[in-house]
Amino acid sequence: MLEADGGGFWERALGVEPQQGAYTVWGSDGMIGAKAAEAGGEGGFVFPSIDEMNAVLGMWKDRQASITKKKNLIELARGQLSQLADDPESQGYLRRARESLDLLYNQHQSMLDYVGNYIQKLTDATNAKQAGEDANKAAFKGTTEN
């Protein structure tokens, strides 16, 4: 996900050096999570622990806060635009500046919508996994007490 400040978020968040032309895929070696096939599943991706799921969720919430801060700055800039002069050139510059800031604002709003939806899905998945782990603990505890 790109923002006005460029990329590098995941490299900084995960503490790895960015490499030109190299991409890391979630579930690959050294990343949070594990391949489901390696965990005994039929493929896909599985988070191995609630702690790791919460770590990923925290990174997305940090990203959401960053995008919100930048969107607010864009909104501030839009409000600060003023008439330069009454000539056609100045009117054109002002119109293009407004159009550009409107597009940038809309892009950031779109990113916030995406990130918000993704955070909700991660939260739901984390809660479901926690409920499953709690049920497993309760079932195990019930069988060991008999």
C-alpha positions as CSV (number, residue, x, y, z in Angstrom):
1,M,0.0,0.0,0.0
2,L,1.6,3.2,-1.1
3,E,1.1,6.6,0.6
4,A,2.3,10.0,-0.2
5,D,5.5,9.4,1.6
6,G,6.4,6.3,-0.5
7,G,7.0,2.7,0.4
8,G,9.2,1.0,3.0
9,F,6.5,0.5,5.7
10,W,6.8,-3.3,5.8
11,E,10.6,-3.3,5.7
12,R,10.7,-0.9,8.6
13,A,7.9,-2.7,10.6
14,L,9.5,-6.1,10.2
15,G,13.1,-4.8,10.6
16,V,14.4,-6.1,7.3
17,E,16.6,-4.3,4.8
18,P,14.6,-3.3,1.6
19,Q,16.1,-4.8,-1.5
20,Q,15.5,-3.5,-5.0
21,G,13.3,-5.9,-6.9
22,A,12.8,-8.3,-4.0
23,Y,9.4,-9.0,-2.6
24,T,8.5,-10.9,0.5
25,V,5.3,-12.9,0.6
26,W,3.4,-13.4,3.8
27,G,4.0,-17.0,4.9
28,S,7.4,-17.3,3.4
29,D,10.5,-18.0,5.5
30,G,11.2,-15.4,8.2
31,M,7.8,-13.9,8.1
32,I,5.0,-13.8,10.6
33,G,2.8,-16.9,10.1
34,A,3.3,-20.3,8.5
35,K,2.1,-22.1,5.5
36,A,-0.9,-24.2,6.3
37,A,0.6,-27.2,4.5
38,E,3.5,-27.1,6.9
39,A,1.1,-26.8,9.8
40,G,-0.8,-29.9,8.7
41,G,-3.4,-28.1,6.6
42,E,-4.3,-28.3,2.9
43,G,-2.6,-25.1,1.8
44,G,-3.3,-21.4,2.2
45,F,-2.1,-19.4,5.2
46,V,-2.5,-19.8,8.9
47,F,-1.3,-17.5,11.7
48,P,0.4,-19.8,14.3
49,S,-0.5,-17.7,17.3
50,I,-2.8,-15.0,18.7
51,D,0.3,-13.0,19.6
52,E,1.4,-12.9,16.0
53,M,-2.1,-12.1,14.8
54,N,-2.1,-9.2,17.3
55,A,1.3,-8.0,16.0
56,V,0.0,-7.9,12.5
57,L,-3.2,-6.2,13.7
58,G,-1.0,-3.6,15.5
59,M,1.0,-2.9,12.3
60,W,-2.2,-2.3,10.3
61,K,-3.6,0.0,13.1
62,D,-0.3,2.0,13.0
63,R,-0.7,2.3,9.2
64,Q,-4.3,3.5,9.7
65,A,-3.1,6.2,12.1
66,S,-0.4,7.3,9.6
67,I,-2.8,7.5,6.7
68,T,-5.3,9.4,8.9
69,K,-2.7,11.9,9.9
70,K,-1.7,12.5,6.3
71,K,-5.3,12.8,5.2
72,N,-5.9,15.5,7.8
73,L,-2.8,17.4,6.6
74,I,-4.2,17.2,3.0
75,E,-7.6,18.5,4.3
76,L,-5.8,21.4,6.1
77,A,-3.9,22.3,2.9
78,R,-7.2,22.2,0.9
79,G,-8.6,24.7,3.4
80,Q,-5.6,27.0,3.1
81,L,-5.9,27.5,-0.7
82,S,-6.8,31.0,-1.5
83,Q,-7.3,33.2,-4.5
84,L,-3.9,34.2,-6.0
85,A,-5.2,36.9,-8.4
86,D,-8.1,37.5,-10.7
87,D,-6.2,36.6,-13.9
88,P,-7.0,33.4,-15.9
89,E,-3.5,31.9,-15.2
90,S,-3.9,32.3,-11.4
91,Q,-7.4,30.8,-11.6
92,G,-6.1,27.8,-13.5
93,Y,-3.3,27.2,-11.0
94,L,-5.8,27.4,-8.1
95,R,-8.2,25.0,-9.9
96,R,-5.4,22.5,-10.6
97,A,-4.2,22.7,-7.0
98,R,-7.7,22.0,-5.7
99,E,-8.2,19.2,-8.1
100,S,-4.9,17.6,-7.1
101,L,-5.5,17.9,-3.4
102,D,-9.0,16.5,-3.9
103,L,-7.6,13.5,-5.7
104,L,-5.0,13.0,-3.0
105,Y,-7.6,13.3,-0.3
106,N,-9.9,10.8,-2.0
107,Q,-7.0,8.4,-2.4
108,H,-6.2,8.6,1.3
109,Q,-9.9,8.1,2.1
110,S,-10.0,5.0,-0.1
111,M,-6.9,3.6,1.6
112,L,-8.5,4.3,5.0
113,D,-11.6,2.4,3.9
114,Y,-9.5,-0.5,2.7
115,V,-7.4,-0.6,5.9
116,G,-10.5,-0.3,8.1
117,N,-12.1,-3.3,6.4
118,Y,-8.9,-5.3,6.6
119,I,-8.5,-4.5,10.3
120,Q,-12.1,-5.7,10.9
121,K,-11.3,-8.9,9.1
122,L,-8.1,-9.4,11.1
123,T,-10.0,-8.7,14.3
124,D,-12.7,-11.2,13.4
125,A,-10.1,-13.8,12.6
126,T,-8.2,-13.1,15.8
127,N,-11.4,-13.4,17.9
128,A,-12.4,-16.6,16.1
129,K,-8.9,-18.1,16.7
130,Q,-9.0,-17.1,20.3
131,A,-12.5,-18.6,20.8
132,G,-11.2,-21.8,19.2
133,E,-8.1,-21.9,21.5
134,D,-10.3,-21.2,24.5
135,A,-12.7,-24.1,23.5
136,N,-9.7,-26.4,23.1
137,K,-8.3,-25.5,26.5
138,A,-11.7,-26.0,28.1
139,A,-12.1,-29.4,26.4
140,F,-8.6,-30.4,27.4
141,K,-9.2,-29.2,31.0
142,G,-12.5,-31.2,31.1
143,T,-10.8,-34.4,30.0
144,T,-7.9,-34.1,32.4
145,E,-10.2,-33.6,35.4
146,N,-12.1,-36.9,34.9
